[in-house]
Amino acid sequence: MHCNIASAKEYLFFILDAAEFILTRIEKFNEIELTPCSVALDDIVICGERLFYFVAKDKYFSVNFPLNINEKKRAIHLKDIELNLSSISHIRGALDDLFSGFLKGYRTLEESNTYSSSVLSLKEIRFVEQILTSESGYVRYDYDKGNENGRFHPLNHLDFNYNRGTFKIGLYQRLSPYEFINLFGCIPKKECSFLERILHPMSFRNFIRKIRAFFKTIVWIVCKNSRRRYRAFRKVFRLSSAFFRFVA
């Protein structure tokens, strides 16, 4: 399947690939209850109007999926436009001619289609237009060890959109496929996800070190006797260590 989506054109190719993938396996598609153990790598999950594809353990993404699946007719619909394996193959074969037509100066898909070697039907042209002009809603999760750069490029992060509209949100922990689906509110009776200002585990350690240093200073000032000072230091160290184990 076409997994690298960086433009509306690539989003169109992915929708066609996903539709073909579904139609060739339509007997195996069934409704499942989403649980932490029910989603595996290489799975396609359609929940509401979103499609989730789990490419690898380090990467999965989700896009809007505007198509409806008709299992009885073995067909997929976009409103009144029906797609089958033959029409998907025909559209995919004509796309290169359609897009190269714009480079030749044609201003619309219809004009480019007129001079194409593989002429699309009116409904196929409408399908291409509607996918190209629809919002892809592209969101990708990455565990990106190769490009990790602290808080500038976090190891775990979400990428939104593509091209100039892209932006990144860092995560402190890895996301499982189930947790990724839950971000979109697709799992019934699960609370909405929040972006919260929480302390990073390293911030806890720095906090404990500062508390420990503060009490050491107080003990040094108050306890003039060296033996009493040593005992107080031991108590401060034990208490701060116990507190760190509790919060970490």
C-alpha positions as CSV (number, residue, x, y, z in Angstrom):
1,M,0.0,0.0,0.0
2,H,1.1,3.6,-0.7
3,C,2.2,4.7,2.8
4,N,4.1,7.9,2.3
5,I,1.5,10.7,2.2
6,A,3.0,14.1,1.6
7,S,0.4,15.6,-0.8
8,A,-3.2,15.5,-1.9
9,K,-2.1,13.4,-4.9
10,E,-0.5,10.8,-2.6
11,Y,-3.6,10.8,-0.3
12,L,-5.7,10.0,-3.5
13,F,-3.3,7.1,-4.3
14,F,-3.6,5.8,-0.7
15,I,-7.4,5.9,-0.8
16,L,-7.4,3.9,-4.0
17,D,-4.9,1.4,-2.6
18,A,-7.0,1.1,0.6
19,A,-10.2,0.6,-1.4
20,E,-8.5,-2.1,-3.5
21,F,-7.1,-3.8,-0.4
22,I,-10.6,-3.9,1.2
23,L,-12.3,-5.2,-1.9
24,T,-9.9,-8.1,-2.4
25,R,-10.4,-9.1,1.3
26,I,-14.0,-8.1,1.8
27,E,-15.1,-11.6,3.1
28,K,-12.5,-11.3,5.9
29,F,-13.6,-7.9,7.0
30,N,-15.7,-8.0,10.1
31,E,-16.7,-5.9,13.1
32,I,-14.6,-6.4,16.2
33,E,-14.6,-4.9,19.6
34,L,-11.5,-2.7,19.9
35,T,-9.4,-3.8,22.8
36,P,-5.6,-3.4,23.6
37,C,-5.1,-6.9,22.2
38,S,-7.4,-6.8,19.1
39,V,-5.3,-4.6,16.9
40,A,-2.1,-5.9,15.3
41,L,0.5,-4.6,12.9
42,D,-0.4,-4.5,9.2
43,D,-4.1,-4.2,10.2
44,I,-6.5,-1.7,8.7
45,V,-9.1,-0.4,11.1
46,I,-12.0,1.7,10.0
47,C,-13.7,3.5,12.8
48,G,-16.4,6.0,11.9
49,E,-15.0,8.1,9.1
50,R,-11.4,7.4,9.9
51,L,-9.0,4.8,8.6
52,F,-6.1,3.6,10.7
53,Y,-3.1,1.8,9.2
54,F,-0.4,0.2,11.4
55,V,2.6,0.1,9.1
56,A,5.2,-1.0,11.6
57,K,5.7,-1.0,15.4
58,D,7.4,2.4,15.1
59,K,4.9,4.0,12.7
60,Y,1.2,4.2,12.2
61,F,-1.1,6.8,10.8
62,S,-4.8,7.8,10.3
63,V,-6.6,9.6,7.6
64,N,-10.2,10.5,6.8
65,F,-11.9,7.7,4.9
66,P,-14.9,9.1,3.0
67,L,-15.9,5.8,1.4
68,N,-18.7,3.5,2.4
69,I,-18.2,-0.3,2.1
70,N,-21.0,-2.5,0.7
71,E,-20.1,-6.1,1.6
72,K,-23.1,-7.7,-0.1
73,K,-22.4,-6.0,-3.5
74,R,-18.6,-6.2,-3.0
75,A,-18.4,-2.5,-3.8
76,I,-17.3,0.7,-2.3
77,H,-19.2,4.0,-2.6
78,L,-18.4,7.7,-2.4
79,K,-21.9,9.1,-2.2
80,D,-23.5,7.9,-5.5
81,I,-20.2,6.9,-7.1
82,E,-19.6,3.2,-7.0
83,L,-16.1,1.8,-7.2
84,N,-15.0,-1.8,-8.0
85,L,-11.7,-3.4,-8.7
86,S,-11.9,-2.6,-12.4
87,S,-12.7,1.1,-11.9
88,I,-10.0,1.5,-9.3
89,S,-7.4,0.1,-11.7
90,H,-8.7,2.3,-14.5
91,I,-8.5,5.5,-12.3
92,R,-5.0,4.6,-11.1
93,G,-3.8,4.0,-14.6
94,A,-5.1,7.4,-15.8
95,L,-3.8,9.5,-13.0
96,D,-0.3,10.0,-14.4
97,D,-1.8,11.3,-17.6
98,L,-4.2,13.6,-15.7
99,F,-1.5,15.2,-13.5
100,S,1.0,15.5,-16.4
101,G,-1.8,17.4,-18.2
102,F,-1.5,20.3,-15.7
103,L,2.2,20.6,-16.6
104,K,1.1,21.0,-20.2
105,G,-1.1,23.9,-19.4
106,Y,-4.5,22.3,-18.9
107,R,-6.4,24.1,-16.1
108,T,-9.0,21.5,-15.0
109,L,-9.2,17.7,-14.6
110,E,-11.9,17.6,-17.3
111,E,-9.7,19.4,-19.8
112,S,-6.7,17.2,-19.0
113,N,-9.0,14.1,-19.2
114,T,-10.0,15.0,-22.7
115,Y,-6.5,14.7,-24.0
116,S,-5.6,11.7,-21.8
117,S,-4.8,8.3,-23.3
118,S,-7.0,6.7,-20.6
119,V,-10.2,8.8,-20.6
120,L,-12.1,8.6,-17.3
121,S,-15.9,8.6,-17.1
122,L,-17.7,11.5,-15.6
123,K,-18.3,9.7,-12.3
124,E,-14.6,8.7,-12.1
125,I,-13.6,12.3,-12.6
126,R,-16.0,13.4,-9.9
127,F,-14.4,10.8,-7.6
128,V,-10.9,12.1,-8.2
129,E,-12.0,15.7,-7.7
130,Q,-13.8,15.0,-4.4
131,I,-10.9,13.1,-2.9
132,L,-8.4,15.8,-4.0
133,T,-10.4,18.6,-2.5
134,S,-11.4,16.8,0.7
135,E,-9.6,17.2,4.0
136,S,-7.3,14.3,4.5
137,G,-7.0,14.7,8.3
138,Y,-3.6,13.1,8.2
139,V,-2.0,12.2,11.6
140,R,1.0,10.0,12.0
141,Y,2.7,8.5,15.1
142,D,6.5,8.0,15.0
143,Y,9.0,6.4,17.3
144,D,11.8,8.1,15.5
145,K,15.1,7.0,17.0
146,G,17.2,7.9,14.0
147,N,16.2,11.6,14.1
148,E,15.8,12.1,17.8
149,N,17.0,15.5,19.0
150,G,15.8,16.1,22.6
151,R,12.7,18.3,22.8
152,F,13.3,19.7,19.2
153,H,12.6,16.3,17.6
154,P,11.2,14.0,20.3
155,L,11.7,10.3,20.2
156,N,7.9,9.7,20.4
157,H,5.8,12.3,18.5
158,L,2.7,12.9,16.4
159,D,2.9,14.6,13.0
160,F,-0.1,16.5,11.7
161,N,-0.9,17.3,8.1
162,Y,1.8,17.6,5.4
163,N,3.7,20.1,3.4
164,R,3.6,23.7,4.8
165,G,0.7,22.9,7.2
166,T,2.6,20.2,9.1
167,F,3.4,20.5,12.8
168,K,4.7,18.1,15.5
169,I,3.6,17.3,19.1
170,G,6.0,15.5,21.4
171,L,5.0,12.5,23.6
172,Y,6.8,11.3,26.7
173,Q,5.8,7.6,26.1
174,R,5.2,5.2,23.2
175,L,1.7,4.8,21.9
176,S,0.2,1.4,21.3
177,P,-2.1,1.0,18.3
178,Y,-5.1,0.9,20.7
179,E,-3.9,4.1,22.4
180,F,-3.5,5.8,19.0
181,I,-7.0,4.9,18.0
182,N,-8.3,6.2,21.3
183,L,-6.8,9.7,20.5
184,F,-9.6,10.2,17.9
185,G,-12.5,9.3,20.2
186,C,-13.3,6.2,18.3
187,I,-13.5,3.8,21.3
188,P,-16.9,3.9,23.1
189,K,-17.0,4.9,26.8
190,K,-13.4,6.0,26.7
191,E,-12.6,9.5,28.0
192,C,-11.3,12.2,25.7
193,S,-7.5,12.6,25.5
194,F,-6.0,15.8,26.9
195,L,-2.8,17.7,26.3
196,E,-1.7,18.3,29.9
197,R,1.3,20.1,31.4
198,I,2.8,17.3,33.5
199,L,6.3,16.9,35.0
200,H,8.6,14.8,32.9
201,P,10.3,12.0,34.9
202,M,13.7,13.9,34.6
203,S,11.9,16.9,36.1
204,F,11.0,14.9,39.2
205,R,14.6,14.0,39.7
206,N,15.8,17.6,39.4
207,F,13.0,18.6,41.8
208,I,14.2,16.0,44.4
209,R,17.8,17.1,44.0
210,K,16.9,20.7,44.7
211,I,14.8,19.7,47.8
212,R,17.7,17.6,49.0
213,A,20.2,20.4,48.5
214,F,17.9,22.9,50.3
215,F,17.5,20.7,53.4
216,K,21.3,20.0,53.5
217,T,21.9,23.8,53.6
218,I,19.3,24.1,56.5
219,V,20.9,21.2,58.4
220,W,24.4,22.7,57.9
221,I,23.3,26.0,59.4
222,V,21.2,24.6,62.3
223,C,23.3,21.7,63.4
224,K,26.6,22.9,64.6
225,N,27.6,19.5,66.0
226,S,29.2,17.3,63.3
227,R,27.6,14.0,64.6
228,R,24.1,15.5,64.7
229,R,24.8,17.0,61.3
230,Y,25.7,13.6,59.9
231,R,22.6,12.0,61.3
232,A,20.4,14.8,59.9
233,F,22.0,14.4,56.5
234,R,21.2,10.7,56.6
235,K,17.5,11.4,57.4
236,V,17.2,13.9,54.6
237,F,18.8,11.5,52.1
238,R,16.5,8.6,53.1
239,L,13.3,10.8,53.1
240,S,14.1,12.3,49.7
241,S,14.9,8.9,48.2
242,A,11.7,7.4,49.5
243,F,9.7,10.4,48.1
244,F,11.3,10.0,44.7
245,R,10.5,6.2,44.6
246,F,6.9,7.1,45.5
247,V,6.4,9.8,42.7
248,A,8.6,8.3,40.0
